[in-house]
Each structure stands twice: as structure tokens, then as C-alpha cells.
Amino acid sequence: MLVGVALVTLSRAAERRSWNKIRYVGGTIPIKTNPYDWNVKLSVTANPSSIEIVISPAKLFTPQQTIRIKPPQVVSLSGGPAAWRHVAEVNGAQLPANPPSLFGVLQDAALLGIVYEADDGKRQAILLDSLFTWQILPVLRRLTGKTIEDSP
């Protein structure tokens, strides 16, 4: 019984490193999703350290895309309203029209932006929407060493 309690305690103390039910809002990834696709999975691995984002559109016959980012490739991490701005600044980023948010903060609060350098040297960006944004960002900050920008 003591072993069972110890295992449960250790599993609860372990840091979460994988999330699903995330929505791809836009960025430089050439994939079509709709606002109701919550089929993105984000995983962080420590050894070897990498960030993996798997986008699986709900549309039939649309292949999923996997993006792997090494921590040194990350240029910036942002959350909230700043995420939209940082991703929009990257050349080639495709974002839907940003509707006005209710009272100025509620709609953009769950946005997560990652700007990174691809292997070819070009800047790439991903804008995600998740209820777990403020749990994911500290894990990414520890992995990459980048600060989190959250002010618009």
C-alpha cells in the first residue's frame, strides 16, 4: 500500500510535458484548419530536447503535419495578446482576422506564440490556442531559456 501511495505522489509531482486539445490558429505552416479543429498535440522531450507539434486537421484526406523545433532555434515565446502580434510580424504568417475581444482581454488570453528559425535560416511562427497556455509556457521557458512576453 505504501508503494502505491508513493507512486501516485511521484506521478502527480512529475511535470506535464504533453498536451492535446490545442487549436492551430495560424502562422507559417501551410495547412488549412478550421476554428473548430482542436486536434493539435504539443509535446516537449528532454532527452534529446525538442518541441514537437503535431497538427491533425479534422478534414478527411488531409494529412497531419509534424513540426520539430530544437530549443536553440526558438527566437521568442509569447502568450496572451502579445502572441498574436509576434506571430503577425513574421513574413508569410497567415492569420485570420483578429476579431475585437470582449472587454479587451478575454479572447486573446489563451493564445501561445512560438517564433523560431527553421533549418534553412528563415523565421517561422506558430500561433496556438489552448486552455493550457499558461502551463505550457513555463515548460517551454525552462527548455529554451527564453523569456515569455505577455504584454501587447
Backbone hydrogen bonds in HBPLUS format (Angstrom, degrees):
<---DONOR---> <-ACCEPTOR-->    atom                        ^
c    i                          cat <-CA-CA->   ^        H-A-AA   ^      H-
h    n   atom  resd res      DA  || num        DHA   H-A  angle D-A-AA Bond
n    s   type  num  typ     dist DA aas  dist angle  dist       angle   num
A0005-VAL N   A0001-MET O   3.06 MM   4  6.38 158.8  2.11 151.1 156.1     1
A0006-ALA N   A0002-LEU O   2.94 MM   4  6.13 157.5  1.99 146.8 153.3     2
A0007-LEU N   A0003-VAL O   2.92 MM   4  6.16 156.2  1.97 150.6 156.6     3
A0008-VAL N   A0004-GLY O   3.04 MM   4  6.25 160.8  2.08 149.6 154.4     4
A0009-THR N   A0005-VAL O   2.99 MM   4  6.15 159.2  2.03 148.1 153.9     5
A0010-LEU N   A0006-ALA O   2.96 MM   4  6.16 158.0  2.00 147.6 153.4     6
A0011-SER N   A0007-LEU O   2.92 MM   4  6.10 157.6  1.97 148.3 154.4     7
A0012-ARG N   A0008-VAL O   3.05 MM   4  6.24 148.3  2.15 144.4 152.4     8
A0013-ALA N   A0009-THR O   3.06 MM   4  6.23 142.9  2.20 140.6 150.8     9
A0014-ALA N   A0010-LEU O   3.02 MM   4  6.18 132.1  2.25 142.8 154.6    10
A0044-VAL N   A0017-ARG O   2.80 MM  27  5.19 159.5  1.84 162.6 162.5    11
A0019-TRP N   A0042-LEU O   2.82 MM  23  5.31 162.3  1.85 158.3 164.4    12
A0042-LEU N   A0019-TRP O   2.87 MM  23  5.31 155.0  1.94 151.3 159.5    13
A0040-VAL N   A0022-ILE O   3.04 MM  18  4.90 151.6  2.13 150.9 149.2    14
A0023-ARG N   A0129-ASP O   2.92 MM 106  5.03 171.5  1.93 151.6 154.4    15
A0129-ASP N   A0023-ARG O   2.82 MM 106  5.03 148.7  1.92 146.2 154.6    16
A0025-VAL N   A0127-LEU O   2.86 MM 102  5.45 154.1  1.93 149.3 155.8    17
A0026-GLY N   A0127-LEU O   3.41 MM 101  5.28 157.2  2.47 134.6 136.4    18
A0127-LEU N   A0026-GLY O   2.80 MM 101  5.28 149.0  1.90 175.5 165.8    19
A0027-GLY N   A0094-GLN O   3.02 MM  67  5.12 142.9  2.16 133.8 136.5    20
A0094-GLN N   A0027-GLY O   2.80 MM  67  5.12 172.7  1.80 132.4 131.0    21
A0028-THR N   A0125-ALA O   2.99 MM  97  5.55 159.8  2.03 150.8 150.4    22
A0031-ILE N   A0029-ILE O   2.88 MM   2  5.80 125.4  2.18 114.6  98.3    23
A0037-ASP N   A0034-ASN O   3.06 MM   3  5.61 173.6  2.07 126.7 127.3    24
A0056-SER N   A0039-ASN O   3.40 MM  17  5.41 150.9  2.49 123.8 131.5    25
A0041-LYS N   A0054-VAL O   2.93 MM  13  5.18 157.9  1.98 144.5 151.8    26
A0054-VAL N   A0041-LYS O   2.84 MM  13  5.18 167.0  1.86 156.2 160.5    27
A0043-SER N   A0052-GLU O   2.82 MM   9  5.15 162.4  1.85 154.4 160.1    28
A0052-GLU N   A0043-SER O   2.84 MM   9  5.15 174.3  1.84 158.3 160.1    29
A0045-THR N   A0050-SER O   3.01 MM   5  5.42 167.7  2.02 155.7 159.8    30
A0050-SER N   A0045-THR O   3.11 MM   5  5.42 147.6  2.22 133.8 138.4    31
A0051-ILE N   A0069-ILE O   2.78 MM  18  5.02 156.3  1.84 149.1 156.9    32
A0069-ILE N   A0051-ILE O   2.77 MM  18  5.02 162.8  1.80 150.8 156.8    33
A0053-ILE N   A0067-ILE O   2.83 MM  14  5.11 162.4  1.86 151.0 157.1    34
A0067-ILE N   A0053-ILE O   2.80 MM  14  5.11 164.4  1.83 150.6 156.0    35
A0055-ILE N   A0065-GLN O   2.79 MM  10  5.21 164.2  1.81 160.8 163.3    36
A0065-GLN N   A0055-ILE O   2.89 MM  10  5.21 154.0  1.96 145.1 151.9    37
A0073-GLN N   A0070-LYS O   2.87 MM   3  5.46 149.3  1.96 122.4 132.0    38
A0074-VAL N   A0071-PRO O   3.22 MM   3  5.59 154.5  2.29 111.5 118.2    39
A0117-GLU N   A0073-GLN O   2.84 MM  44  5.09 156.9  1.90 138.2 144.6    40
A0075-VAL N   A0115-VAL O   2.72 MM  40  5.44 158.9  1.77 139.8 146.0    41
A0076-SER N   A0115-VAL O   3.17 MM  39  5.23 159.9  2.21 135.7 138.0    42
A0115-VAL N   A0076-SER O   3.08 MM  39  5.23 172.0  2.09 150.9 152.6    43
A0149-GLU N   A0077-LEU O   3.05 MM  72  6.44 168.8  2.06 145.9 147.1    44
A0078-SER N   A0113-GLY O   2.97 MM  35  4.96 152.2  2.05 146.1 146.8    45
A0113-GLY N   A0078-SER O   2.80 MM  35  4.96 174.2  1.81 144.9 146.7    46
A0079-GLY N   A0149-GLU O   2.91 MM  70  6.33 153.7  1.98 154.1 160.5    47
A0080-GLY N   A0111-LEU O   2.96 MM  31  4.96 143.9  2.09 140.9 139.2    48
A0083-ALA N   A0080-GLY O   3.12 MM   3  5.69 146.7  2.24 114.8 123.0    49
A0086-HIS N   A0082-ALA O   2.97 MM   4  6.18 166.2  1.99 157.4 160.7    50
A0087-VAL N   A0083-ALA O   3.09 MM   4  6.21 166.4  2.10 154.1 157.3    51
A0088-ALA N   A0084-TRP O   2.96 MM   4  6.05 158.0  2.01 148.1 155.0    52
A0089-GLU N   A0085-ARG O   3.15 MM   4  6.29 134.7  2.36 142.8 153.1    53
A0090-VAL N   A0087-VAL O   3.18 MM   3  5.63 160.4  2.22 112.7 118.5    54
A0093-ALA N   A0090-VAL O   3.24 MM   3  5.79 156.1  2.30 139.4 137.4    55
A0104-GLY N   A0101-SER O   3.32 MM   3  4.97 171.5  2.33 104.9 104.8    56
A0111-LEU N   A0108-ASP O   3.30 MM   3  5.63 170.4  2.31 118.8 119.0    57
A0130-SER N   A0110-ALA O   3.15 MM  20  5.50 167.1  2.17 143.3 145.9    58
A0112-LEU N   A0128-LEU O   2.82 MM  16  5.05 153.3  1.89 146.8 149.0    59
A0128-LEU N   A0112-LEU O   2.83 MM  16  5.05 170.4  1.84 152.6 155.8    60
A0114-ILE N   A0126-ILE O   2.96 MM  12  5.30 159.8  2.01 152.8 159.2    61
A0126-ILE N   A0114-ILE O   2.91 MM  12  5.30 148.0  2.01 146.3 156.6    62
A0116-TYR N   A0124-GLN O   2.89 MM   8  5.34 162.2  1.92 145.1 151.0    63
A0124-GLN N   A0116-TYR O   2.74 MM   8  5.34 165.4  1.76 167.9 171.6    64
A0118-ALA N   A0122-LYS O   2.84 MM   4  5.52 173.3  1.84 164.8 163.6    65
A0121-GLY N   A0118-ALA O   2.97 MM   3  5.32 164.0  2.00 115.0 118.9    66
A0135-GLN N   A0132-PHE O   2.86 MM   3  5.20 156.2  1.91 116.2 124.2    67
A0136-ILE N   A0132-PHE O   2.89 MM   4  6.09 150.2  1.98 158.7 168.4    68
A0137-LEU N   A0133-THR O   3.01 MM   4  6.11 170.1  2.02 159.7 161.0    69
A0139-VAL N   A0136-ILE O   3.09 MM   3  5.42 121.3  2.45 107.8 122.3    70
A0140-LEU N   A0136-ILE O   3.03 MM   4  6.34 160.3  2.07 157.3 163.6    71
A0141-ARG N   A0137-LEU O   2.82 MM   4  6.00 151.2  1.90 150.4 159.2    72
A0142-ARG N   A0138-PRO O   3.03 MM   4  6.23 158.6  2.08 144.5 148.6    73
A0143-LEU N   A0139-VAL O   3.10 MM   4  6.31 151.0  2.19 143.6 151.7    74
A0144-THR N   A0140-LEU O   2.89 MM   4  5.99 160.8  1.93 152.4 156.8    75
A0145-GLY N   A0141-ARG O   2.73 MM   4  5.26 149.9  1.82 141.8 150.2    76
